[in-house]
Amino acid sequence: MSYITPIRRLTGDNLAGLSQLQVCRTADIVSIPEPVNNVIYGNIVFAAGAGMVVWDVTLESPKIESRKNITKEGTTTANTLPFSIPKDTAAIGDMLKRMEQDEFIVLFKYSNGDQKIFGLKHAPVRFSYDHDSGDSFSSKNAYDCRFFYQGPDNIFFYPGTGGVAPTGPAPVVVLLNGQPWFSANPGQTVNVESDFDFTDLEYLIS
């Protein structure tokens, strides 16, 4: 079970423009469809009992910060999603410390409503944070956070519904030569037909 807990909207001063992120540990995701023409079609498949965790945060910028770096080996991208978490608490502080050692997939929305996914199974994002208590009683006393990544681009449009985890056990994912072939839910029948007289089928379950 994930140690990540929801961060809900607070009431009070110095909260600025609140927005919503959805966060999940990469280890709690079974599969994410590969992007096609800069769009990921289909839903994220979660492990049993896992799902996106909702964070109400203060976005420092309405869009992600993305910088290209052209090298002899090709083009890499440095992506950063900065935001703040209002109000310092012991529980949130402990969770953020643990997150610095983990990897994540993040869903976020631009101000125009377009939803994007930040991170893939093979290209997850990392997390870091600082704490600013402020210099007065009215200061924000917030965590200045960021999800970040450097490598081949890992931000894509995502029209799927990643916010709700499927119920019941995780689906069976059949790999063909190490690549996802198909998935099946409990109770479904999979019939593999072949023009050859095969009697055994070797498969891997992820």
N, CA, C and O of each residue as an XYZ file, in Angstrom:
824
protein
N       0.841     -1.186      0.000
C       0.000      0.000      0.000
C       0.880      1.242      0.000
O       1.895      1.288      0.696
N       0.497      2.242     -0.774
C       1.286      3.457     -0.873
C       1.257      4.244      0.425
O       0.241      4.277      1.120
N       2.376      4.876      0.748
C       2.447      5.732      1.932
C       1.986      7.153      1.623
O       1.883      7.978      2.530
N       1.706      7.451      0.349
C       1.302      8.799     -0.034
C      -0.141      9.043      0.404
O      -1.022      8.226      0.137
N      -0.375     10.154      1.067
C      -1.704     10.490      1.558
C      -2.226     11.734      0.858
O      -1.432     12.546      0.381
N      -3.557     11.906      0.783
C      -4.124     13.087      0.133
C      -3.737     14.375      0.862
O      -3.538     14.384      2.076
N      -3.637     15.446      0.100
C      -3.454     16.784      0.658
C      -4.669     17.593      0.242
O      -4.851     17.877     -0.942
N      -5.499     17.966      1.202
C      -6.780     18.600      0.909
C      -6.680     20.109      0.994
O      -5.759     20.662      1.595
N      -7.655     20.760      0.374
C      -7.714     22.208      0.361
C      -7.824     22.756      1.779
O      -8.600     22.264      2.599
N      -7.025     23.789      2.042
C      -7.058     24.454      3.329
C      -7.765     25.792      3.199
O      -7.877     26.328      2.097
N      -8.235     26.328      4.295
C      -8.814     27.666      4.307
C      -7.929     28.570      5.136
O      -7.431     28.174      6.190
N      -7.738     29.773      4.662
C      -6.886     30.701      5.384
C      -6.197     31.645      4.435
O      -6.535     31.704      3.253
N      -5.230     32.388      4.941
C      -4.518     33.368      4.136
C      -3.339     32.736      3.421
O      -2.881     31.648      3.771
N      -2.859     33.448      2.408
C      -1.606     33.119      1.720
C      -1.630     31.763      1.013
O      -0.597     31.099      0.919
N      -2.797     31.345      0.516
C      -2.863     30.063     -0.197
C      -2.748     30.243     -1.706
O      -2.538     29.276     -2.437
N      -2.885     31.486     -2.171
C      -2.742     31.813     -3.590
C      -3.686     30.973     -4.443
O      -4.755     30.574     -3.980
N      -3.288     30.699     -5.713
C      -4.174     29.984     -6.622
C      -4.041     28.485     -6.460
O      -3.100     27.879     -6.973
N      -4.970     27.891     -5.754
C      -4.908     26.444     -5.534
C      -5.240     25.682     -6.809
O      -6.111     26.086     -7.580
N      -4.553     24.599     -7.018
C      -4.838     23.721     -8.139
C      -4.694     22.289     -7.652
O      -4.360     22.052     -6.491
N      -4.945     21.334     -8.538
C      -4.961     19.939     -8.125
C      -3.991     19.116     -8.950
O      -3.961     19.199    -10.178
N      -3.194     18.316     -8.243
C      -2.331     17.323     -8.867
C      -2.819     15.940     -8.473
O      -3.467     15.775     -7.439
N      -2.507     14.943     -9.298
C      -2.757     13.557     -8.952
C      -1.428     12.814     -9.016
O      -0.726     12.866    -10.026
N      -1.090     12.125     -7.934
C       0.237     11.546     -7.782
C       0.116     10.053     -7.505
O      -0.778      9.620     -6.778
N       1.030      9.260     -8.092
C       1.077      7.826     -7.816
C       2.514      7.348     -7.902
O       3.275      7.796     -8.760
N       2.881      6.448     -7.020
C       4.196      5.818     -7.098
C       4.271      4.958     -8.351
O       3.312      4.271     -8.702
N       5.412      5.001     -9.018
C       5.596      4.162    -10.210
C       5.450      2.692     -9.860
O       4.961      1.906    -10.671
N       5.870      2.310     -8.656
C       5.781      0.914     -8.230
C       4.346      0.447     -8.086
O       4.097     -0.759     -8.085
N       3.380      1.373     -7.962
C       1.973      1.010     -7.807
C       1.227      0.994     -9.140
O       0.001      0.881     -9.157
N       1.944      1.106    -10.246
C       1.336      1.097    -11.578
C       1.800     -0.136    -12.342
O       2.997     -0.412    -12.430
N       0.848     -0.865    -12.886
C       1.172     -2.063    -13.675
C       1.629     -1.677    -15.074
O       2.645     -2.179    -15.556
N       0.881     -0.781    -15.736
C       1.242     -0.404    -17.097
C       0.631      0.936    -17.467
O      -0.393      1.348    -16.921
N       1.284      1.604    -18.407
C       0.794      2.837    -19.015
C       0.921      2.662    -20.526
O       1.988      2.274    -21.001
N      -0.135      2.937    -21.295
C      -0.024      2.793    -22.754
C       1.089      3.671    -23.315
O       1.357      4.751    -22.789
N       1.727      3.212    -24.369
C       2.764      4.001    -25.014
C       2.133      5.173    -25.775
O       1.048      5.024    -26.339
N       2.797      6.336    -25.799
C       2.226      7.500    -26.495
C       2.190      7.313    -28.001
O       3.084      6.697    -28.581
N       1.150      7.851    -28.632
C       0.998      7.862    -30.083
C       0.718      9.294    -30.499
O      -0.291      9.870    -30.094
N       1.605      9.879    -31.308
C       1.445     11.262    -31.757
C       1.269     12.221    -30.584
O       0.411     13.104    -30.612
N       2.092     12.036    -29.555
C       2.125     12.919    -28.388
C       0.909     12.770    -27.471
O       0.683     13.618    -26.608
N       0.127     11.707    -27.646
C      -1.046     11.469    -26.815
C      -0.996     10.044    -26.280
O      -0.649      9.118    -27.014
N      -1.338      9.862    -25.010
C      -1.465      8.535    -24.428
C      -2.950      8.191    -24.384
O      -3.723      8.834    -23.674
N      -3.341      7.174    -25.146
C      -4.725      6.731    -25.191
C      -4.906      5.535    -24.258
O      -3.988      4.734    -24.082
N      -6.074      5.420    -23.672
C      -6.326      4.319    -22.751
C      -5.986      4.711    -21.338
O      -5.404      5.769    -21.099
N      -6.349      3.856    -20.398
C      -6.212      4.169    -18.987
C      -4.945      3.585    -18.378
O      -4.400      2.588    -18.852
N      -4.507      4.224    -17.336
C      -3.428      3.676    -16.525
C      -3.958      2.447    -15.789
O      -5.068      2.476    -15.257
N      -3.184      1.383    -15.755
C      -3.573      0.170    -15.035
C      -2.809      0.131    -13.716
O      -1.580      0.081    -13.697
N      -3.557      0.155    -12.612
C      -2.948      0.188    -11.286
C      -2.831     -1.213    -10.692
O      -3.557     -2.127    -11.083
N      -1.915     -1.369     -9.748
C      -1.868     -2.576     -8.934
C      -3.103     -2.598     -8.035
O      -3.737     -1.566     -7.811
N      -3.437     -3.780     -7.526
C      -4.639     -3.920     -6.705
C      -4.587     -2.965     -5.516
O      -3.602     -2.919     -4.779
N      -5.676     -2.200     -5.343
C      -5.786     -1.286     -4.216
C      -5.070      0.034     -4.388
O      -5.161      0.893     -3.511
N      -4.356      0.227     -5.492
C      -3.604      1.464     -5.709
C      -4.398      2.411     -6.603
O      -5.390      2.016     -7.215
N      -3.962      3.633     -6.668
C      -4.606      4.629     -7.514
C      -3.949      5.971     -7.335
O      -3.028      6.115     -6.531
N      -4.412      6.956     -8.076
C      -3.887      8.299     -7.950
C      -4.329      8.917     -6.619
O      -5.461      8.719     -6.178
N      -3.432      9.659     -5.995
C      -3.723     10.371     -4.757
C      -3.846     11.855     -5.081
O      -2.961     12.427     -5.717
N      -4.930     12.476     -4.651
C      -5.211     13.864     -4.992
C      -4.494     14.808     -4.031
O      -4.574     14.655     -2.812
N      -3.795     15.785     -4.601
C      -3.153     16.845     -3.832
C      -3.714     18.191     -4.258
O      -3.631     18.546     -5.434
N      -4.282     18.946     -3.327
C      -4.647     20.337     -3.570
C      -3.442     21.189     -3.195
O      -3.085     21.293     -2.022
N      -2.819     21.795     -4.198
C      -1.566     22.511     -3.991
C      -1.655     23.897     -4.609
O      -2.643     24.249     -5.252
N      -0.606     24.671     -4.401
C      -0.475     25.978     -5.029
C       0.564     25.866     -6.129
O       1.745     25.652     -5.859
N       0.119     26.012     -7.374
C       1.050     25.934     -8.490
C       1.838     27.232     -8.585
O       1.261     28.319     -8.571
N       3.166     27.116     -8.682
C       3.997     28.294     -8.847
C       3.929     28.830    -10.265
O       4.234     29.998    -10.508
N       3.535     27.994    -11.190
C       3.424     28.388    -12.590
C       2.289     27.598    -13.211
O       2.103     26.430    -12.870
N       1.506     28.211    -14.134
C       0.410     27.475    -14.754
C       0.875     26.440    -15.766
O       0.053     25.697    -16.303
N       2.137     26.379    -16.030
C       2.640     25.388    -16.974
C       3.963     24.823    -16.471
O       4.645     25.423    -15.641
N       4.296     23.675    -16.988
C       5.530     23.021    -16.571
C       6.731     23.736    -17.190
O       6.627     24.322    -18.267
N       7.855     23.683    -16.510
C       9.084     24.268    -17.029
C       9.850     23.187    -17.792
O      10.225     22.163    -17.222
N      10.076     23.423    -19.075
C      10.704     22.413    -19.921
C      11.832     23.048    -20.730
O      11.624     24.036    -21.435
N      13.025     22.470    -20.621
C      14.182     22.993    -21.346
C      14.837     21.864    -22.144
O      15.055     20.765    -21.632
N      15.146     22.163    -23.416
C      15.782     21.188    -24.293
C      17.300     21.316    -24.215
O      17.843     22.408    -24.046
N      17.966     20.179    -24.341
C      19.424     20.146    -24.353
C      19.876     19.233    -25.485
O      19.637     18.026    -25.451
N      20.529     19.812    -26.485
C      20.964     19.045    -27.652
C      22.400     18.588    -27.437
O      23.305     19.399    -27.238
N      22.589     17.276    -27.482
C      23.915     16.691    -27.285
C      24.287     15.840    -28.501
O      23.483     15.673    -29.418
N      25.501     15.310    -28.500
C      25.923     14.432    -29.587
C      25.111     13.149    -29.626
O      24.951     12.539    -30.683
N      24.598     12.741    -28.468
C      23.804     11.514    -28.387
C      22.332     11.745    -28.726
O      21.577     10.782    -28.858
N      21.914     12.997    -28.869
C      20.509     13.294    -29.170
C      19.996     14.407    -28.269
O      20.762     15.041    -27.543
N      18.697     14.631    -28.326
C      18.059     15.698    -27.564
C      17.478     15.163    -26.259
O      16.745     14.174    -26.253
N      17.811     15.821    -25.164
C      17.209     15.485    -23.880
C      16.369     16.668    -23.400
O      16.524     17.794    -23.873
N      15.491     16.391    -22.464
C      14.605     17.417    -21.933
C      14.706     17.449    -20.415
O      14.699     16.406    -19.762
N      14.800     18.647    -19.861
C      14.758     18.825    -18.409
C      13.399     19.409    -18.060
O      13.125     20.570    -18.365
N      12.542     18.610    -17.420
C      11.180     19.026    -17.080
C      11.044     19.203    -15.575
O      11.517     18.374    -14.798
N      10.398     20.283    -15.174
C      10.176     20.554    -13.758
C       8.764     21.078    -13.544
O       8.310     21.961    -14.271
N       8.069     20.536    -12.548
C       6.744     21.011    -12.169
C       6.828     21.551    -10.741
O       6.768     20.774     -9.789
N       6.966     22.879    -10.576
C       7.080     23.455     -9.230
C       5.713     23.753     -8.632
O       4.780     24.118     -9.347
N       5.599     23.595     -7.314
C       4.355     23.905     -6.619
C       4.642     24.042     -5.138
O       5.735     23.712     -4.677
N       3.659     24.529     -4.390
C       3.801     24.685     -2.943
C       2.700     23.926     -2.226
O       1.580     23.809     -2.723
N       3.036     23.414     -1.054
C       2.056     22.788     -0.168
C       1.919     23.682      1.058
O       2.855     23.781      1.852
N       0.766     24.337      1.227
C       0.610     25.241      2.369
C       0.581     24.476      3.688
O       0.072     23.358      3.770
N       1.130     25.096      4.698
C       1.058     24.663      6.091
C       1.963     23.465      6.386
O       1.809     22.381      5.823
N       2.891     23.703      7.273
C       3.833     22.680      7.723
C       3.172     21.780      8.767
O       2.640     22.267      9.765
N       3.208     20.456      8.531
C       2.726     19.500      9.525
C       3.720     18.355      9.627
O       4.475     18.102      8.688
N       3.727     17.661     10.764
C       4.664     16.553     10.965
C       4.401     15.421      9.977
O       5.340     14.824      9.452
N       3.117     15.123      9.721
C       2.770     14.009      8.824
C       3.205     14.299      7.395
O       3.778     13.435      6.732
N       2.935     15.514      6.918
C       3.320     15.865      5.551
C       4.842     15.904      5.432
O       5.396     15.427      4.441
N       5.520     16.465      6.428
C       6.972     16.516      6.390
C       7.600     15.138      6.312
O       8.561     14.939      5.569
N       7.071     14.178      7.071
C       7.590     12.812      7.037
C       7.352     12.171      5.672
O       8.225     11.479      5.149
N       6.167     12.402      5.092
C       5.857     11.839      3.788
C       6.785     12.397      2.719
O       7.269     11.644      1.874
N       7.042     13.698      2.736
C       7.892     14.320      1.724
C       9.327     13.809      1.806
O       9.984     13.655      0.776
N       9.819     13.545      3.008
C      11.159     12.980      3.150
C      11.254     11.610      2.479
O      12.243     11.300      1.815
N      10.223     10.806      2.659
C      10.211      9.471      2.037
C      10.118      9.577      0.515
O      10.694      8.766     -0.210
N       9.393     10.577      0.048
C       9.201     10.717     -1.394
C      10.492     11.065     -2.128
O      10.625     10.761     -3.313
N      11.434     11.689     -1.451
C      12.695     12.037     -2.107
C      13.487     10.802     -2.531
O      14.409     10.903     -3.340
N      13.132      9.638     -1.987
C      13.827      8.394     -2.327
C      13.028      7.520     -3.289
O      13.378      6.361     -3.508
N      11.956      8.069     -3.867
C      11.039      7.261     -4.665
C      10.875      7.841     -6.067
O      11.487      8.856     -6.398
N      10.042      7.190     -6.895
C       9.757      7.638     -8.264
C       8.256      7.668     -8.475
O       7.521      6.904     -7.850
N       7.784      8.574     -9.379
C       6.360      8.859     -9.456
C       5.876      9.099    -10.880
O       6.655      9.358    -11.797
N       4.542      8.999    -11.025
C       3.805      9.439    -12.201
C       2.843     10.520    -11.714
O       2.196     10.347    -10.681
N       2.740     11.633    -12.442
C       1.927     12.762    -12.010
C       0.975     13.175    -13.132
O       1.372     13.253    -14.294
N      -0.280     13.439    -12.776
C      -1.243     14.033    -13.702
C      -1.467     15.481    -13.286
O      -1.616     15.773    -12.100
N      -1.492     16.389    -14.260
C      -1.754     17.789    -13.959
C      -2.500     18.422    -15.128
O      -2.505     17.892    -16.239
N      -3.129     19.565    -14.858
C      -3.886     20.265    -15.886
C      -3.321     21.657    -16.109
O      -2.954     22.358    -15.166
N      -3.259     22.043    -17.389
C      -2.947     23.421    -17.726
C      -4.163     24.292    -17.434
O      -5.258     23.790    -17.182
N      -3.952     25.599    -17.473
C      -5.051     26.519    -17.185
C      -6.169     26.425    -18.216
O      -7.304     26.807    -17.929
N      -5.865     25.917    -19.422
C      -6.908     25.769    -20.445
C      -7.688     24.467    -20.307
O      -8.582     24.196    -21.109
N      -7.362     23.659    -19.300
C      -8.111     22.429    -19.053
C      -7.478     21.179    -19.629
O      -7.919     20.073    -19.314
N      -6.456     21.317    -20.466
C      -5.793     20.138    -21.032
C      -5.071     19.370    -19.930
O      -4.322     19.952    -19.146
N      -5.297     18.077    -19.876
C      -4.633     17.240    -18.881
C      -3.426     16.550    -19.505
O      -3.483     16.062    -20.634
N      -2.337     16.520    -18.749
C      -1.134     15.854    -19.221
C      -0.615     14.896    -18.160
O      -0.878     15.045    -16.967
N       0.126     13.917    -18.635
C       0.782     12.970    -17.746
C       2.269     13.290    -17.754
O       2.867     13.483    -18.812
N       2.856     13.343    -16.571
C       4.276     13.638    -16.402
C       4.931     12.384    -15.849
O       4.810     12.082    -14.662
N       5.631     11.652    -16.718
C       6.285     10.416    -16.303
C       5.699      9.196    -16.974
O       4.504      9.153    -17.266
N       6.530      8.209    -17.219
C       6.135      6.913    -17.756
C       6.805      5.830    -16.908
O       7.672      6.127    -16.086
N       6.405      4.589    -17.109
C       6.995      3.499    -16.327
C       8.513      3.469    -16.490
O       9.242      3.280    -15.516
N       8.988      3.657    -17.726
C      10.427      3.605    -17.968
C      11.087      4.976    -17.850
O      12.304      5.091    -17.995
N      10.292      6.019    -17.587
C      10.843      7.365    -17.435
C      10.070      8.106    -16.345
O       9.411      9.106    -16.631
N      10.143      7.628    -15.092
C       9.392      8.254    -14.000
C      10.024      9.569    -13.570
O      11.142      9.893    -13.973
N       9.298     10.329    -12.745
C       9.812     11.595    -12.240
C      10.266     11.431    -10.792
O       9.812     10.535    -10.081
N      11.161     12.305    -10.375
C      11.633     12.341     -8.995
C      11.014     13.536     -8.278
O      10.351     14.371     -8.894
N      11.240     13.605     -6.964
C      10.638     14.646     -6.145
C      11.679     15.247     -5.211
O      12.537     14.538     -4.685
N      11.597     16.572     -5.007
C      12.430     17.228     -4.002
C      11.648     18.404     -3.427
O      10.665     18.853     -4.018
N      12.088     18.899     -2.276
C      11.362     19.991     -1.631
C      12.269     20.776     -0.700
O      13.323     20.301     -0.278
N      11.828     21.996     -0.392
C      12.440     22.841      0.627
C      11.315     23.343      1.523
O      10.147     23.348      1.134
N      11.688     23.766      2.728
C      10.673     24.306      3.643
C      10.980     25.765      3.932
O      12.109     26.120      4.270
N       9.959     26.608      3.796
C      10.092     28.039      4.065
C       9.072     28.419      5.135
O       7.872     28.465      4.868
N       9.555     28.689      6.346
C       8.635     29.045      7.429
C       8.203     30.496      7.363
O       7.256     30.895      8.041
N       8.898     31.297      6.542
C       8.560     32.715      6.451
C       9.142     33.502      7.604
O       9.684     32.929      8.549
N       9.028     34.829      7.524
C       9.627     35.678      8.548
C       8.598     36.484      9.331
O       8.941     37.454     10.006
N       7.317     36.072      9.236
C       6.279     36.756     10.010
C       5.144     35.789     10.279
O       5.079     34.709      9.691
N       4.238     36.190     11.183
C       3.105     35.324     11.519
C       2.193     35.087     10.317
O       1.508     34.066     10.249
N       2.181     36.020      9.372
C       1.294     35.885      8.209
C       1.959     35.183      7.036
O       1.341     35.020      5.984
N       3.227     34.760      7.203
C       3.920     34.086      6.111
C       3.289     32.731      5.823
O       2.549     32.185      6.641
N       3.596     32.202      4.644
C       2.897     31.004      4.167
C       3.271     29.735      4.932
O       2.458     28.814      5.014
N       4.504     29.661      5.503
C       4.935     28.462      6.202
C       4.684     27.222      5.356
O       4.002     26.294      5.791
N       5.235     27.210      4.149
C       4.897     26.197      3.153
C       6.105     25.352      2.771
O       7.249     25.687      3.077
N       5.812     24.250      2.095
C       6.834     23.431      1.456
C       6.914     23.840     -0.017
O       5.912     23.801     -0.731
N       8.098     24.230     -0.464
C       8.323     24.528     -1.875
C       8.800     23.246     -2.540
O       9.906     22.773     -2.280
N       7.956     22.689     -3.401
C       8.182     21.347     -3.937
C       8.384     21.381     -5.442
O       8.092     22.374     -6.109
N       8.894     20.266     -5.957
C       9.026     20.138     -7.403
C       9.110     18.655     -7.774
O       9.790     17.871     -7.112
N       8.409     18.294     -8.836
C       8.645     17.026     -9.518
C       9.573     17.341    -10.685
O       9.377     18.342    -11.374
N      10.576     16.504    -10.915
C      11.549     16.836    -11.951
C      12.034     15.582    -12.670
O      11.897     14.461    -12.181
N      12.607     15.814    -13.851
C      13.077     14.690    -14.683
C      14.024     15.241    -15.735
O      13.865     16.377    -16.183
N      15.016     14.437    -16.134
C      15.880     14.784    -17.250
C      16.143     13.544    -18.081
O      16.558     12.512    -17.553
N      15.902     13.641    -19.392
C      16.067     12.517    -20.305
C      15.180     12.716    -21.514
O      14.746     13.839    -21.769
N      14.892     11.662    -22.275
C      13.929     11.774    -23.381
C      12.584     12.254    -22.849
O      12.171     11.861    -21.758
N      11.902     13.098    -23.609
C      10.692     13.755    -23.115
C       9.686     12.748    -22.568
O       9.482     11.688    -23.158
N       9.057     13.078    -21.441
C       8.109     12.164    -20.791
C       6.824     12.881    -20.376
O       6.195     12.506    -19.387
N       6.434     13.913    -21.130
C       5.182     14.621    -20.879
C       4.297     14.481    -22.114
O       4.708     14.821    -23.224
N       3.063     13.971    -21.909
C       2.166     13.736    -23.028
C       0.735     14.109    -22.645
O       0.361     14.064    -21.473
N      -0.053     14.475    -23.646
C      -1.473     14.692    -23.399
C      -2.099     13.378    -22.952
O      -1.754     12.308    -23.452
N      -3.028     13.478    -21.997
C      -3.646     12.272    -21.453
C      -5.137     12.501    -21.210
O      -5.507     13.109    -20.206
N      -6.006     12.019    -22.119
C      -7.447     12.184    -21.953
C      -8.089     11.078    -21.124
O      -9.313     11.033    -21.004
N      -7.286     10.190    -20.553
C      -7.818      9.053    -19.806
C      -8.302      9.442    -18.427
O      -8.268     10.613    -18.051
N      -8.758      8.442    -17.670
C      -9.265      8.658    -16.318
C      -8.339      7.965    -15.335
O      -8.547      6.804    -14.984
N      -7.329      8.675    -14.899
C      -6.355      8.074    -14.006
C      -6.655      8.290    -12.548
O      -5.897      7.831    -11.693
N      -7.753      8.983    -12.229
C      -7.998      9.362    -10.860
C      -8.640      8.303     -9.990
O      -8.684      8.464     -8.771
N      -9.140      7.225    -10.574
C      -9.843      6.206     -9.789
C      -9.208      4.855    -10.053
O      -9.065      4.445    -11.205
N      -8.830      4.165     -8.997
C      -8.213      2.851     -9.158
C      -9.264      1.796     -9.451
O     -10.367      1.860     -8.909
N      -8.943      0.820    -10.304
C      -9.873     -0.282    -10.521
C     -10.082     -1.064     -9.232
O      -9.173     -1.148     -8.405
N     -11.256     -1.632     -9.052
C     -11.521     -2.446     -7.871
C     -11.086     -3.887     -8.129
O     -10.967     -4.314     -9.278
N     -10.851     -4.630     -7.048
C     -10.493     -6.035     -7.183
C      -9.025     -6.218     -7.514
O      -8.256     -5.257     -7.511
N      -8.637     -7.455     -7.799
C      -7.230     -7.748     -8.068
C      -6.766     -7.130     -9.373
O      -7.565     -6.853    -10.268
N      -5.456     -6.919     -9.467
C      -4.885     -6.356    -10.686
C      -5.046     -7.324    -11.850
O      -5.069     -8.535    -11.634
N      -5.158     -6.825    -13.074
C      -5.298     -7.710    -14.231
C      -4.010     -8.478    -14.504
O      -2.926     -8.069    -14.087
N      -4.147     -9.588    -15.207
C      -2.992    -10.353    -15.654
C      -2.484     -9.713    -16.937
O      -3.253     -9.504    -17.875
N      -1.193     -9.400    -16.985
C      -0.581     -8.822    -18.166
C       0.345     -9.868    -18.777
O       1.298    -10.308    -18.134
N       0.067    -10.268    -20.015
C       0.871    -11.271    -20.710
C       1.900    -10.561    -21.566
O       1.562     -9.696    -22.374
N       3.166    -10.935    -21.380
C       4.254    -10.345    -22.137
C       4.696    -11.293    -23.243
O       4.782    -12.502    -23.028
N       4.977    -10.750    -24.424
C       5.528    -11.515    -25.536
C       6.931    -10.992    -25.794
O       7.113     -9.855    -26.229
N       7.929    -11.840    -25.518
C       9.325    -11.430    -25.640
C       9.613    -10.167    -24.832
O      10.348     -9.284    -25.276
N       9.026    -10.096    -23.647
C       9.291     -8.978    -22.756
C       8.435     -7.750    -22.975
O       8.548     -6.783    -22.222
N       7.576     -7.763    -23.990
C       6.725     -6.620    -24.286
C       5.265     -6.961    -23.982
O       4.834     -8.091    -24.216
N       4.489     -5.983    -23.457
C       3.072     -6.251    -23.181
C       2.342     -6.732    -24.425
O       2.437     -6.115    -25.486
N       1.615     -7.834    -24.294
C       0.883     -8.416    -25.403
C      -0.607     -8.183    -25.221
O      -1.266     -7.641    -26.109
N      -1.134     -8.584    -24.089
C      -2.525     -8.302    -23.756
C      -2.701     -8.449    -22.254
O      -1.838     -8.990    -21.563
N      -3.836     -7.957    -21.758
C      -4.159     -8.108    -20.342
C      -5.553     -8.701    -20.220
O      -6.383     -8.554    -21.118
N      -5.803     -9.369    -19.109
C      -7.100    -10.004    -18.883
C      -7.482     -9.868    -17.424
O      -6.641    -10.011    -16.536
N      -8.743     -9.593    -17.180
C      -9.252     -9.491    -15.820
C      -9.728    -10.854    -15.327
O     -10.002    -11.738    -16.138
N      -9.830    -11.038    -14.005
C     -10.310    -12.317    -13.479
C     -11.657    -12.698    -14.067
O     -12.559    -11.865    -14.158
N     -11.793    -13.953    -14.464
C     -13.044    -14.429    -15.051
C     -13.065    -14.396    -16.559
O     -13.913    -15.041    -17.176
N     -12.147    -13.655    -17.175
C     -12.098    -13.602    -18.630
C     -11.352    -14.819    -19.182
O     -10.482    -15.388    -18.524
N     -11.717    -15.199    -20.403
C     -11.061    -16.309    -21.093
C     -10.212    -15.766    -22.224
O     -10.672    -14.944    -23.016
N      -8.973    -16.223    -22.299
C      -8.065    -15.815    -23.360
C      -7.841    -16.999    -24.284
O      -7.359    -18.044    -23.847
N      -8.181    -16.847    -25.546
C      -8.015    -17.905    -26.535
C      -6.968    -17.463    -27.550
O      -7.191    -16.514    -28.301
N      -5.841    -18.142    -27.573
C      -4.768    -17.812    -28.501
C      -4.823    -18.773    -29.673
O      -4.631    -19.977    -29.507
N      -5.086    -18.238    -30.867
C      -5.159    -19.062    -32.076
C      -3.888    -18.895    -32.887
O      -3.307    -17.812    -32.946
N      -3.460    -20.003    -33.519
C      -2.236    -19.972    -34.299
C      -2.395    -20.861    -35.527
O      -3.095    -21.873    -35.496
N      -1.728    -20.460    -36.608
C      -1.720    -21.285    -37.819
C      -0.783    -22.478    -37.685
O      -0.764    -23.368    -38.535
N      -0.018    -22.481    -36.620
C       0.925    -23.567    -36.394
C       0.381    -24.512    -35.325
O      -0.488    -24.140    -34.537
N       0.896    -25.724    -35.310
C       0.389    -26.747    -34.392
C       1.120    -26.666    -33.058
O       1.812    -27.603    -32.657
N       0.956    -25.517    -32.364
C       1.579    -25.371    -31.064
C       0.690    -26.007    -29.995
O      -0.534    -25.874    -30.030
N       1.315    -26.693    -29.056
C       0.560    -27.259    -27.932
C       0.937    -26.600    -26.608
O       0.224    -26.748    -25.616
N       2.065    -25.866    -26.589
C       2.495    -25.182    -25.385
C       2.705    -23.705    -25.692
O       3.199    -23.344    -26.760
N       2.330    -22.876    -24.761
C       2.543    -21.440    -24.910
C       3.247    -20.932    -23.666
O       2.681    -20.956    -22.573
N       4.460    -20.481    -23.826
C       5.212    -19.952    -22.710
C       4.913    -18.456    -22.579
O       5.082    -17.707    -23.541
N       4.485    -18.029    -21.431
C       4.147    -16.616    -21.243
C       4.610    -16.159    -19.869
O       4.858    -16.956    -18.964
N       4.712    -14.884    -19.757
C       5.130    -14.261    -18.514
C       3.969    -13.459    -17.972
O       3.239    -12.827    -18.736
N       3.788    -13.475    -16.665
C       2.742    -12.687    -16.012
C       3.416    -11.586    -15.216
O       4.246    -11.843    -14.345
N       3.043    -10.356    -15.533
C       3.642     -9.215    -14.843
C       2.708     -8.751    -13.730
O       3.021     -7.795    -13.019
